[in-house]
Amino acid sequence: MQACKTLEFTSPSLSFETASVKVQLLPRDPNRDPRISWDVGGRLLYRTDHLKLFDSLNFEARRTTIYRNGDSENAGCGSVALATPEHLAPVFLLWPEKSFDVVVDDGTKIASCDGANLVPEIPLMDGSALPFFLALRREAGVPEEIRFYDAPVNREWDLLNSTGEIYGHVRIEPSETFEVEYRLDRPDVPGGFKSCAALSVYAPEDLYGVFQARTFILEKDFEQACRAGLLAGATESCGLLVKTPADKSLYRFSEEPAMHKILDLIGDLSFARPALPKVRIEVLNGGHACHREILKLVLSKV
């Protein structure tokens, strides 16, 4: 029997100086459908061929996506949790006919029963999906045809902050493929911060550019997060620190921040299943919480 191929990735994560994940490419089994399995500390979190169980996962959005399988009220006492899968999940879109095991060794990185928020995390690498893609490309071979599914959804809604003020907007409608336009507009930042990007996905090569986009944070937000004891593992090597919004010299391309938000959206959508809905999505100032609402809408039509 052919042995599985294993790739290991290690780098800082949002919360830890060192985080590791192993991705195992499994031999083809004609008796089983392809699937992605996410395991944490030797325990199953989720499998994409168990889509009907996806709603049983507890979801949180705290600067990243967090999924928990188990008793969320007793975190660390019988629950399995994982943070930041959205940088790795999009890569599996390119090999929908193959099976992968994602194995996270939680070590001591488990949310404790005293309410601590630290959970095992996928390493950030350079803040993009590119290192994962390049490594898997060498082992998994030529990318395959992307899978799409019909999602006849027509909805739009405003995004509200804690005081009820509108800060963003979402619109979603059916399309012949997956399309997204993402806009960021932060007038509260000195000098203003804006970024806008669009993407239409028909074939694997349409995703190559978005894989390069790094996670980012404005210096103002970074300082606030550090004062709150967050982002303990993040360094400038695993993302893009925007110190001066007008200065784009450190960008890999002109609209990298908005393009990374598209990557986040694709990652949040494809975690449930390695396929994309046939919809056009427009987002203003979105984040993981609104991505979750979009996912609930499209999955309800499957």
C-alpha positions in Angstrom: 0.0 0.0 0.0 1.3 3.4 -0.9 2.3 5.5 2.1 0.9 8.9 2.7 3.0 12.0 2.1 3.4 14.4 5.0 4.3 18.1 4.9 5.0 20.0 8.1 4.7 23.7 8.5 6.0 25.7 11.5 6.0 29.4 12.2 4.6 31.9 14.7 0.9 32.1 14.9 -1.4 34.9 16.2 -0.9 33.9 19.8 2.1 31.6 20.0 5.8 32.0 19.2 5.7 28.6 17.6 2.8 26.7 16.0 2.9 23.6 13.8 0.6 21.8 11.5 1.1 18.6 9.4 -0.7 18.1 6.1 -0.9 14.5 5.0 -1.7 13.7 1.4 -3.5 10.3 1.5 -3.3 7.6 -1.2 -6.4 7.4 -3.4 -9.0 5.1 -2.0 -11.6 4.1 -4.7 -14.0 3.0 -1.9 -14.1 6.4 -0.2 -15.0 9.9 -1.4 -12.3 12.5 -1.1 -12.4 14.6 2.1 -10.4 16.9 4.3 -10.0 15.9 7.9 -9.0 18.4 10.6 -7.6 16.8 13.7 -6.3 18.5 16.9 -4.2 16.8 19.5 -5.2 13.3 18.2 -8.9 14.1 18.2 -11.2 14.8 15.2 -12.5 18.4 14.9 -14.3 18.1 11.5 -14.4 16.2 8.2 -15.7 17.8 5.1 -17.6 14.6 4.2 -19.6 15.2 7.4 -21.1 18.4 6.1 -24.4 17.7 8.0 -22.4 18.0 11.2 -20.8 21.3 10.3 -23.5 23.3 12.1 -22.6 21.5 15.3 -19.3 23.3 15.4 -19.3 26.3 17.7 -18.0 29.3 15.8 -16.2 32.4 17.1 -14.6 35.4 15.4 -11.8 37.1 17.2 -9.5 38.6 14.6 -9.5 35.1 13.1 -11.9 32.2 12.7 -12.2 29.8 15.7 -14.1 26.5 15.5 -14.8 24.3 18.6 -16.2 20.8 18.6 -17.5 20.0 22.1 -18.8 21.8 25.1 -18.0 25.5 24.6 -19.1 26.4 28.1 -16.3 24.2 29.5 -13.5 25.0 27.0 -10.5 22.7 27.5 -12.6 20.2 29.4 -13.5 17.8 26.6 -13.7 20.3 23.7 -11.5 20.4 20.6 -10.7 23.8 19.2 -8.8 25.3 16.3 -8.0 28.8 15.2 -7.0 30.3 11.8 -7.9 27.6 9.4 -8.8 30.2 6.8 -5.2 30.5 5.5 -4.9 26.8 4.8 -8.4 25.7 3.8 -8.4 27.6 0.4 -5.5 25.5 -0.9 -7.5 22.3 -0.8 -9.9 23.9 -3.4 -7.2 23.0 -6.0 -7.3 19.3 -5.3 -11.0 18.3 -4.7 -10.4 14.7 -5.9 -7.7 14.1 -3.2 -8.0 13.5 0.5 -5.9 15.2 3.1 -5.5 14.9 6.9 -4.6 18.2 8.7 -3.0 17.3 12.0 -2.4 20.0 14.6 -0.4 19.0 17.6 -2.0 21.1 20.3 0.8 20.6 22.9 -0.1 22.9 25.8 -2.0 25.3 23.5 -5.5 24.3 24.9 -8.1 26.7 26.2 -8.2 26.1 29.9 -11.2 25.6 32.1 -10.6 29.0 33.7 -11.8 30.8 30.6 -8.5 31.4 28.9 -9.0 32.1 25.2 -5.8 30.5 23.8 -6.5 27.6 21.4 -4.3 25.7 19.0 -3.7 27.7 15.8 -2.6 27.1 12.3 0.9 28.8 11.8 0.8 32.1 9.9 3.9 31.4 7.8 4.3 34.6 5.8 0.7 35.6 6.5 -0.6 34.3 3.2 -1.7 30.9 1.7 1.3 30.9 -0.7 3.7 28.7 1.3 1.0 26.1 1.8 0.1 26.1 -1.9 3.7 25.9 -3.1 4.5 22.9 -0.9 1.4 21.0 -1.7 1.8 21.8 -5.4 5.1 19.8 -5.3 3.5 16.8 -3.7 -0.1 16.8 -4.9 0.7 17.6 -8.6 -1.1 19.6 -11.1 -4.2 21.5 -9.7 -7.5 19.9 -10.6 -10.7 21.5 -11.8 -12.4 23.5 -9.1 -15.8 22.4 -7.8 -18.7 24.8 -7.7 -22.2 24.4 -6.4 -25.5 26.3 -7.0 -26.5 28.7 -4.3 -29.6 30.7 -5.4 -29.3 33.4 -2.7 -30.5 37.0 -3.0 -29.8 38.9 0.2 -28.3 42.2 1.4 -27.8 43.6 4.9 -26.0 46.3 6.8 -23.2 45.5 9.3 -23.8 47.1 12.7 -21.3 47.8 15.5 -22.1 47.4 19.2 -23.8 50.8 19.3 -26.1 50.1 16.3 -24.2 52.2 13.9 -23.7 51.0 10.3 -20.1 50.4 9.4 -20.4 48.0 6.5 -22.6 46.2 4.0 -23.0 42.8 2.4 -24.8 41.9 -0.8 -25.1 38.4 -2.3 -26.8 37.2 -5.5 -26.6 34.2 -7.8 -23.8 34.1 -10.5 -22.4 31.7 -13.1 -19.3 31.3 -11.0 -17.8 32.6 -7.7 -17.3 36.4 -7.8 -16.4 38.8 -5.1 -15.8 42.5 -4.7 -14.3 43.5 -1.3 -13.9 47.1 -0.1 -12.3 48.5 3.0 -12.8 52.0 4.1 -11.5 53.2 7.5 -12.0 57.0 7.9 -11.1 56.7 11.6 -7.5 56.1 10.6 -5.3 59.2 10.3 -5.1 59.9 6.6 -7.8 57.4 5.9 -7.4 53.8 4.8 -9.0 52.3 1.7 -8.5 49.2 -0.3 -10.6 47.6 -3.0 -10.2 44.3 -4.9 -12.3 42.0 -7.0 -11.9 38.4 -8.1 -13.8 36.0 -10.4 -12.9 32.3 -10.1 -13.4 30.0 -13.1 -10.2 27.9 -13.0 -7.3 27.1 -10.5 -5.0 29.8 -11.9 -7.6 32.4 -10.8 -6.7 31.7 -7.2 -2.9 32.0 -7.6 -2.8 35.7 -7.1 -5.1 35.8 -4.0 -2.9 33.1 -2.4 -0.1 35.7 -2.2 -2.0 38.2 -0.2 -0.8 38.5 3.4 -2.8 39.1 6.5 -2.5 42.7 7.6 -3.2 45.0 10.5 -3.1 48.8 10.9 -0.5 50.0 13.4 -3.3 51.6 15.5 -5.1 48.3 15.8 -1.9 46.4 16.4 -1.0 48.6 19.4 -4.5 48.3 20.9 -4.3 44.5 20.5 -0.9 44.3 22.1 -2.1 46.4 25.1 -5.0 43.9 25.5 -2.6 41.0 25.6 -3.5 39.7 22.1 -1.3 38.8 19.1 1.5 37.6 21.4 3.0 35.4 18.6 2.6 37.8 15.6 5.7 39.5 14.2 6.3 41.5 11.1 7.6 38.3 9.4 4.2 36.7 9.4 2.0 39.5 8.0 1.8 43.1 6.8 1.9 45.9 9.4 0.4 49.0 7.9 2.2 51.9 9.6 1.3 54.6 7.1 -1.9 53.9 5.1 -0.7 56.0 2.2 2.6 54.1 1.9 2.1 51.0 -0.2 5.8 50.3 -0.8 5.6 47.2 1.3 2.6 45.7 -0.5 3.1 42.8 -2.8 0.6 44.4 -5.1 -1.5 47.6 -4.9 -4.6 46.2 -3.2 -3.1 43.5 -1.1 -5.2 44.3 2.1 -8.5 43.9 0.3 -7.3 40.9 -1.6 -6.4 39.2 1.7 -9.9 39.8 2.9 -11.0 37.9 -0.2 -8.7 35.1 0.8 -10.2 35.1 4.3 -13.7 34.9 2.8 -12.7 32.0 0.5 -11.0 30.3 3.4 -14.1 30.7 5.6 -16.4 29.4 2.9 -14.2 26.4 1.8 -13.5 25.1 5.3 -17.0 23.5 5.3 -16.4 21.8 1.9 -13.6 22.2 -0.7 -15.9 23.9 -3.2 -17.2 27.4 -4.0 -20.7 28.6 -4.3 -21.9 30.2 -7.6 -22.6 33.6 -6.2 -21.5 37.2 -6.6 -20.7 38.8 -3.2 -20.1 42.5 -2.5 -18.6 43.3 1.0 -17.8 46.6 2.6 -15.7 46.4 5.8 -16.5 42.8 6.4 -14.8 40.2 8.5 -15.0 36.6 9.7 -18.4 37.2 11.4 -20.1 38.3 8.2 -18.3 35.6 6.3 -20.0 33.1 8.6 -23.4 34.6 7.8 -22.7 34.3 4.1 -21.6 30.6 4.6 -24.9 29.9 6.5 -26.9 31.3 3.6 -25.2 29.4 0.8 -25.1 26.1 2.7 -28.8 26.4 3.4 -29.3 26.0 -0.4 -27.2 22.9 -0.8 
